């Protein structure tokens, strides 16, 4: 009767909530070992220019006390707080100019061969 209908309703809500939880879980990110690293410090990218091979991963690390971005037409790190990193794997050859959108005078270049 009424009790069974109530229990079925509770059970269906539990199953639905479990499915939602399962869908929201993501696998742990596999740490990427960068081929090259760039430090963001003293309002600049160091080194400012770099040549890498096709398929190389570059990692930027913000060691400044203020937030920065690593932004180009191909990639955008979003805001990086102090200690944060951003990695990008270059899968196309060419020259990639980038800048910090917070501090536009901060620029850098990655040449991919």
RATASUL-V778299 format. One record per residue. N is the residue number from 1. PHI is phi in whole degrees, 0 to 359 (none if undefined). Layout:
BEGIN
N;PHI + N;PHI
END
This chain:
BEGIN
1;none + 2;297 + 3;297 + 4;296 + 5;298 + 6;298 + 7;295 + 8;297 + 9;297 + 10;300 + 11;298 + 12;294 + 13;294 + 14;297 + 15;297 + 16;299 + 17;297 + 18;295 + 19;296 + 20;299 + 21;297 + 22;297 + 23;292 + 24;278 + 25;280 + 26;240 + 27;293 + 28;299 + 29;293 + 30;282 + 31;298 + 32;261 + 33;269 + 34;290 + 35;279 + 36;220 + 37;231 + 38;231 + 39;261 + 40;257 + 41;208 + 42;51 + 43;55 + 44;205 + 45;265 + 46;233 + 47;284 + 48;285 + 49;231 + 50;209 + 51;248 + 52;232 + 53;271 + 54;305 + 55;93 + 56;288 + 57;252 + 58;253 + 59;240 + 60;260 + 61;234 + 62;275 + 63;255 + 64;287 + 65;278 + 66;234 + 67;286 + 68;221 + 69;235 + 70;237 + 71;230 + 72;221 + 73;291 + 74;267 + 75;209 + 76;209 + 77;284 + 78;73 + 79;288 + 80;250 + 81;286 + 82;303 + 83;90 + 84;282 + 85;235 + 86;220 + 87;238 + 88;218 + 89;260 + 90;272 + 91;253 + 92;225 + 93;286 + 94;139 + 95;250 + 96;244 + 97;273 + 98;219 + 99;208 + 100;266 + 101;290 + 102;282 + 103;230 + 104;301 + 105;285 + 106;277 + 107;227 + 108;204 + 109;220 + 110;243 + 111;259 + 112;250 + 113;247
END
